[in-house]
Amino acid sequence: MQEILAAIQADKPDAVGELPVPESYRGVTVHADEVAMFDGLDSRDKDPRKSLHVDEVPTPEPGPGEALIAVMASAINYNTVWTSIFEPIPTFKFLERYGRVSPLAKRHDLPYHVVGSDAAGVVLRTGPGVHQWKPGDVVVAHCLDVPLEGPDGHNDTMLDSEQRIWGFETNFGGLAEVALVKANQLMPKPAHLTWEEAASPGLVNSTAYRQLVSRNGSGMKQGDVVLIWGASGGLGGYATQYALNGGAIPVCVVSNQEKADICRSMGAELIIDRSAEGYKFWKDENTQDPKEWQRFGKKIRELTGGEDPDIVFEHPGKETFGASVYAARKGGTIVTCASTSGFMHQYDNRYLWMNLKRIVGSHFANYRESWEANRLIAKGMIHPTLSKAYRLEDTGQAALDVHRNAHQGKVGVLCLAPEEGLGVTNQELRDEHLTQINRFRGQ
């Protein structure tokens, strides 16, 4: 592994194809025999530092259409938090189900799960049938794992019956020194970014692109008022950028003044500080408060000059969904991709059906959408939202930060990269956008 790292650091990535692939590598894992370790605890009290391990694991052989990559850096997504606290179900259920698909998939059904759904690095080996990529290619990986053997995915790969999220519903994920991916997960690494910066956009950038920009999501257009929950977070930080880039009008919902300042630094002007306003959308665990929805809607109209949101960018779920359905304008769209505060949503359906609103489910992105989202990063039109990077050994702490919302933007993880700041090959473009690249740093 050190020889591979030395070749990459010497700016000779092509040389990695001549080096032997190590028989094992270090990866961040959860263990099947520990899935009951948090039984009886509330979600907020479950500690990823106790369940995430750094283990030496055997290196898989790339099969047809697959590639092994040397991972320089990765990042934390909420699916890694879910994996680490074994919610909503242990991911070993996913691996067991996947293992029944084929002999090749059987490799994923193991008593350990190497996690992680982002990666930036260098191709080590490719399996049979891979022609677009070769050892030495400098890449990032998106997290859509799809075989495309059936008909359902050939219009939109996210509809394929065997579509999975790599590193969450499959094994050999990106929080490791080596990762196994489908070759159609690979994209060129943005040359002006460091390894940790390049690894951080993947999942959330592509997800936000599909939710807002794609016709498969809400199809945002110029002038749309877009209500964005968590507008300085991992997902929201990209949603805010896409709204501004696309000529829309973001209304950014944040939880403190520091996050409000980040949104303003991106160019957003309409900001709601939830904490300062004191919104309590739930009277108790079982009862929502429509008067708070109304107060929230009034605040939005005060900021927009009387307009309700054309689009609501939803991902908190249970805590906010009732307010989101209420707040959207007549004929508006609530587009949802996650439920970080709870999966069981409640809303007053009268506001939906009588006002002809739509709820659109949006899950990650297909290869084309991911490619377009990565292209915008590579051109310096959309920027990473990395705030901090941890060592591989400290992934548990990184996941805890995200679990407790004690972070801004994205939290990165150095895998093979020995330190931050490496991997830039277009310094001129970097210098042009350095302020935007570092916007979330130190937050």
C-alpha positions in Angstrom: 0.0 0.0 0.0 2.9 2.4 0.7 4.3 1.8 -2.8 0.9 2.7 -4.3 0.8 5.8 -2.1 4.4 6.8 -3.1 3.5 6.4 -6.8 0.4 8.6 -6.4 2.3 11.3 -4.4 5.1 11.3 -7.0 2.5 12.3 -9.5 3.0 9.0 -11.3 -0.5 7.5 -11.0 0.0 5.4 -14.2 2.7 3.5 -12.2 0.1 2.0 -9.9 -1.0 -0.4 -12.5 2.4 -2.0 -12.4 2.4 -2.5 -8.7 0.8 -5.6 -7.0 -2.6 -5.1 -5.4 -2.2 -5.6 -1.6 -3.9 -8.7 -0.2 -5.6 -6.7 2.5 -6.3 -3.1 3.4 -7.7 -1.0 6.2 -11.4 -0.2 6.1 -14.0 1.3 8.4 -16.4 -1.4 9.4 -19.4 -2.4 11.5 -19.7 -5.9 12.8 -22.7 -8.2 12.5 -22.2 -9.5 16.0 -22.7 -6.0 17.4 -26.0 -5.0 15.9 -27.8 -5.2 19.3 -25.2 -3.1 21.1 -27.5 0.0 21.2 -30.7 -1.8 22.0 -32.9 0.3 24.4 -31.2 3.6 23.6 -32.8 6.6 21.9 -31.2 7.3 18.5 -29.6 10.5 19.8 -27.8 8.5 22.5 -26.2 5.9 20.1 -22.5 6.6 19.6 -20.9 5.8 16.3 -17.5 5.8 18.0 -18.4 2.5 19.6 -19.7 0.7 16.5 -17.3 1.9 13.8 -14.0 0.0 13.7 -10.9 0.2 11.5 -10.1 -3.3 10.5 -7.6 -5.0 8.1 -9.9 -6.8 5.6 -9.2 -9.0 2.5 -9.0 -7.2 -0.9 -11.8 -8.3 -3.2 -11.1 -9.2 -6.8 -12.8 -6.9 -9.3 -15.4 -8.8 -11.3 -16.9 -8.0 -14.8 -17.7 -4.3 -15.0 -16.0 -3.5 -11.7 -12.9 -1.5 -10.6 -10.7 -1.3 -7.6 -9.6 2.2 -6.5 -7.0 3.3 -4.1 -8.9 5.7 -1.9 -7.1 8.9 -1.0 -10.1 10.5 0.8 -13.7 9.9 1.6 -16.5 11.7 3.5 -19.3 11.1 6.0 -22.9 10.9 4.8 -26.0 10.4 6.9 -26.3 6.8 5.6 -23.0 6.1 7.4 -24.6 7.4 10.6 -27.6 5.2 10.0 -25.3 2.2 9.4 -23.3 2.9 12.6 -26.4 3.1 14.8 -28.1 0.1 13.0 -31.1 2.2 12.0 -33.7 1.8 10.6 -32.4 -1.7 10.2 -28.9 -3.2 10.3 -27.3 -3.0 6.9 -26.4 -6.7 7.1 -30.0 -7.2 6.0 -29.1 -5.4 2.7 -25.9 -7.4 2.3 -27.7 -10.7 2.8 -30.4 -9.8 0.3 -27.8 -8.6 -2.2 -25.8 -11.8 -1.7 -28.7 -13.9 -3.1 -28.7 -12.1 -6.4 -25.6 -13.8 -8.0 -22.4 -15.6 -7.1 -20.6 -12.3 -7.7 -22.9 -10.5 -5.3 -22.4 -13.2 -2.7 -19.0 -11.7 -1.9 -20.8 -8.8 -0.2 -22.6 -10.9 2.3 -20.0 -10.9 5.1 -20.0 -10.6 8.9 -18.4 -7.2 8.5 -19.5 -4.2 6.4 -16.9 -1.8 5.0 -18.9 1.4 4.8 -18.8 4.8 3.0 -20.5 6.3 -0.1 -17.9 8.8 -1.3 -14.4 8.5 -2.6 -11.6 10.2 -4.5 -8.6 8.3 -5.6 -6.8 6.4 -8.3 -7.9 3.3 -10.3 -5.8 0.2 -9.3 -7.4 -2.5 -11.4 -10.3 -3.0 -13.7 -12.3 -6.2 -14.2 -13.3 -7.8 -17.5 -15.3 -5.7 -19.9 -14.1 -2.3 -18.6 -12.9 -0.1 -21.4 -13.5 3.5 -20.4 -11.2 3.4 -17.4 -7.7 2.1 -16.8 -5.2 1.8 -13.9 -3.8 5.2 -13.0 -6.9 7.2 -13.8 -7.6 9.9 -11.2 -11.2 9.6 -10.2 -14.1 10.3 -7.9 -16.9 7.8 -7.4 -20.6 8.4 -7.1 -22.6 6.0 -5.0 -25.1 4.5 -7.5 -24.5 0.7 -7.8 -26.6 -0.7 -10.6 -26.2 -3.7 -12.9 -28.7 -2.6 -15.6 -29.6 -6.2 -16.5 -33.3 -5.6 -16.4 -35.5 -3.2 -18.4 -36.7 -1.0 -15.5 -33.5 1.1 -15.2 -32.9 1.9 -18.9 -35.0 5.1 -18.8 -33.8 6.2 -15.4 -31.2 4.0 -13.6 -32.6 5.0 -10.2 -35.7 2.9 -11.1 -33.7 -0.3 -11.7 -35.0 -3.1 -9.5 -31.4 -3.9 -8.4 -30.3 -0.3 -7.8 -28.3 0.0 -4.6 -26.3 2.7 -2.7 -22.7 1.7 -2.7 -21.2 1.4 0.8 -24.6 1.4 2.4 -26.5 -1.4 0.6 -23.3 -3.0 -0.7 -20.0 -3.8 0.9 -16.4 -2.6 0.2 -17.3 1.1 0.5 -15.2 4.3 0.3 -14.2 4.8 4.0 -11.1 2.6 3.4 -7.8 2.5 1.7 -9.2 0.5 -1.2 -12.8 0.3 -2.5 -14.6 -1.9 -5.0 -17.0 0.0 -7.4 -18.9 -0.5 -10.6 -16.9 1.1 -13.4 -20.0 3.2 -14.2 -19.6 4.9 -10.8 -16.4 6.6 -11.9 -16.0 10.2 -12.9 -12.9 12.4 -13.4 -11.6 14.1 -10.3 -11.9 17.9 -10.4 -8.3 19.0 -10.9 -8.4 22.1 -8.8 -9.5 20.3 -5.6 -7.6 18.5 -3.0 -8.3 14.8 -2.4 -10.5 15.6 0.6 -12.4 18.4 -1.2 -13.0 16.2 -4.3 -14.3 13.4 -2.2 -16.9 15.5 -0.3 -19.4 16.5 -3.0 -20.3 13.1 -4.5 -23.4 11.9 -2.7 -24.9 15.2 -1.6 -24.1 17.2 -4.7 -25.7 14.7 -7.0 -28.7 14.3 -4.7 -29.3 18.0 -4.6 -28.9 18.2 -8.4 -31.5 15.6 -9.0 -33.9 17.1 -6.4 -33.8 20.6 -7.7 -32.4 20.8 -11.3 -33.3 17.5 -12.9 -36.7 16.8 -14.6 -36.7 13.7 -12.4 -36.9 16.0 -9.3 -38.6 19.4 -9.1 -37.3 20.9 -12.4 -36.4 24.2 -10.8 -36.6 27.2 -13.1 -35.5 30.8 -13.0 -37.5 32.9 -10.5 -38.7 30.0 -8.4 -38.9 30.6 -4.7 -37.1 27.6 -3.1 -37.5 26.9 0.6 -34.3 25.0 1.7 -34.2 23.3 5.1 -30.7 23.1 6.6 -29.4 25.4 4.0 -25.8 25.4 5.1 -25.6 21.6 5.7 -24.3 18.8 3.6 -27.3 18.7 1.3 -28.6 22.2 1.8 -25.2 23.8 1.0 -25.5 22.5 -2.5 -29.2 23.2 -2.8 -28.5 26.8 -2.0 -25.8 27.0 -4.6 -28.0 25.4 -7.3 -30.8 27.8 -6.5 -28.6 30.8 -6.8 -26.8 29.4 -9.9 -30.1 28.7 -11.6 -31.7 32.1 -11.1 -34.1 30.9 -8.3 -34.7 32.7 -5.0 -33.6 30.6 -2.0 -35.2 31.0 1.3 -32.6 29.5 3.6 -33.7 27.8 6.9 -30.9 27.5 9.4 -30.5 26.8 13.1 -28.1 29.5 14.2 -26.5 32.8 13.2 -23.2 31.2 12.2 -25.1 29.1 9.6 -27.0 32.1 8.5 -23.7 33.9 7.8 -22.5 31.0 5.7 -25.7 31.3 3.6 -25.2 35.0 3.2 -21.6 34.4 2.1 -22.9 32.2 -0.7 -25.1 35.1 -1.9 -28.4 34.2 -0.3 -30.4 37.1 1.2 -33.6 35.5 2.5 -32.8 33.6 5.7 -34.9 32.2 8.6 -33.1 31.3 11.8 -35.3 28.6 13.4 -33.8 29.0 16.8 -34.2 32.8 16.9 -37.8 32.5 15.7 -38.5 29.7 18.2 -40.6 27.5 15.9 -42.1 24.4 17.6 -44.0 22.5 14.9 -44.9 19.7 17.4 -46.8 20.4 20.6 -45.8 17.0 21.9 -44.5 13.7 20.5 -47.8 12.9 18.7 -49.4 16.3 18.0 -48.4 19.0 15.5 -49.2 22.7 15.9 -50.8 24.2 12.7 -50.5 27.7 14.2 -46.8 27.3 14.0 -47.1 26.3 10.4 -49.0 29.5 9.8 -46.5 31.6 11.6 -43.7 30.0 9.6 -45.6 30.6 6.3 -46.2 34.2 7.3 -42.4 34.7 7.9 -41.7 33.3 4.4 -44.1 35.7 2.8 -42.6 38.6 4.7 -39.2 37.8 3.2 -40.4 37.1 -0.3 -42.8 40.0 -0.7 -45.9 37.9 -0.3 -44.9 34.8 -2.3 -45.1 31.2 -1.1 -42.4 28.6 -2.1 -42.7 27.1 -5.5 -40.4 24.3 -4.3 -39.7 23.0 -0.8 -36.3 21.2 -0.5 -37.1 18.5 2.1 -34.8 16.2 4.0 -35.4 16.5 7.8 -38.6 14.5 7.5 -40.9 14.0 10.5 -40.0 17.2 12.3 -40.6 19.6 9.4 -42.8 17.8 6.8 -46.1 19.1 8.0 -44.8 22.6 7.8 -43.4 21.9 4.4 -46.7 20.7 2.9 -48.4 23.7 4.4 -45.9 26.3 3.2 -45.6 25.3 -0.4 -47.7 27.5 -2.8 -50.8 26.3 -4.5 -49.6 23.9 -7.2 -46.1 23.8 -5.6 -43.8 20.9 -5.1 -42.4 19.3 -2.0 -39.3 17.2 -3.1 -37.9 14.9 -0.4 -34.8 12.7 -0.3 -34.4 11.8 3.3 -35.8 11.8 6.8 -33.0 12.5 9.2 -35.4 13.5 12.0 -37.7 10.5 11.5 -39.2 8.4 8.7 -42.9 8.5 9.6 -44.2 11.8 8.2 -47.5 13.4 9.1 -49.2 16.3 7.3 -52.6 17.7 6.8 -53.7 16.3 3.5 -56.3 19.1 2.9 -53.4 21.5 2.2 -52.1 19.0 -0.4 -55.1 17.9 -2.3 -57.2 21.1 -2.2 -54.2 23.2 -3.3 -53.0 20.7 -6.0 -49.5 20.4 -4.5 -47.2 17.5 -5.3 -44.9 15.4 -3.1 -41.9 14.1 -5.2 -39.7 11.3 -3.9 -36.0 11.8 -4.9 -33.3 9.3 -4.2 -29.7 10.0 -5.0 -29.1 10.4 -8.8 -28.5 8.5 -12.0 -25.1 8.4 -13.7 -25.9 11.2 -16.1 -27.1 13.5 -13.3 -24.1 12.6 -11.2 -21.8 13.3 -14.1 -23.4 16.7 -14.7 -23.2 17.6 -11.0 -19.5 16.6 -11.0 -18.9 18.6 -14.2 -20.2 21.8 -12.5 -17.8 21.1 -9.6 -14.9 20.6 -12.1 -15.7 23.9 -13.8 -15.8 25.8 -10.6 -19.4 26.7 -10.9 -20.5 24.7 -7.8 -18.1 24.4 -4.9 -17.4 21.8 -2.2 -18.8 22.5 1.3 -16.0 20.7 3.3 -15.6 22.1 6.8 -13.3 19.6 8.4 -11.4 16.4 7.6 -10.5 13.6 10.1 -8.1 10.7 9.8 -9.4 7.3 9.0 -8.8 6.2 12.6 -11.2 9.0 13.8 -14.1 8.2 11.5 -16.3 7.4 14.5 -15.8 10.9 15.8 -16.6 12.3 12.3 -19.8 10.3 12.2 -20.7 11.5 15.7 -20.4 15.1 14.5 -22.8 14.5 11.7 -25.2 12.5 14.0 -25.4 15.3 16.5 -25.4 18.1 13.8 -22.2 19.5 15.3 -20.8 20.3 11.9 -21.2 22.6 8.9 -21.4 21.4 5.3 -19.5 18.1 4.8 -17.1 16.3 7.1 -14.2 14.6 5.2 -12.0 11.6 6.0 -8.4 11.1 4.9 -7.9 7.5 3.8 -4.5 7.0 2.1 -3.8 10.7 1.9 -1.3 11.4 4.7 -2.3 15.0 5.1 -4.7 17.6 3.8 -4.0 19.8 0.8 -2.7 17.2 -1.6 -3.9 16.2 -5.1 -4.3 19.6 -6.8 -3.2 19.6 -10.5 -4.9 22.9 -11.7 -3.6 25.6 -9.3 -4.8 28.4 -11.6 -8.5 27.4 -11.4 -8.1 26.8 -7.7 -6.7 30.3 -7.1 -9.6 31.7 -8.9 -12.1 30.1 -6.6 -10.2 29.7 -3.4 -12.5 31.8 -1.3 -15.5 29.8 -2.3 -13.7 26.5 -1.8 -12.8 27.4 1.7 -16.1 29.0 2.6 -17.1 26.2 5.1 -13.6 25.7 6.4 -13.1 26.0 10.2 -16.9 26.2 10.7 
